[in-house]
């Protein structure tokens, strides 16, 4: 399994419940296809660098997960089909980036304790 990181931007016109529902949908797609979610962060409503579909803000969501390469195609097809998603980007993390992300996650959890 490879480690991936995906960031997607949801339209700002969604209510809190609709935004959480969309995130749960994509989390479900990953887990239903055998992916293991490592980390998930809701970065909240942020200003976009440029307008997308006449919108200047969006809800940013980060997900880090381990999955087989075929799962990425399924996930990205669902991103494209969902009108709530303004943009998305999925990258395969190299070995050192994955180690760094793990350390960052561990440090973050220690600070919360």
ABEGO torsion letter per residue (X at the ends): XBBBBBBBBBBAABBAAAAAAAAAAAAAAAAAAGBBBABBBBAEBBBBABBBGGBABBBBBBBBBBBBAAAAAAAAAAAAABAABABBBBBBBBAAAAAAAAAAAAAAAAAAX
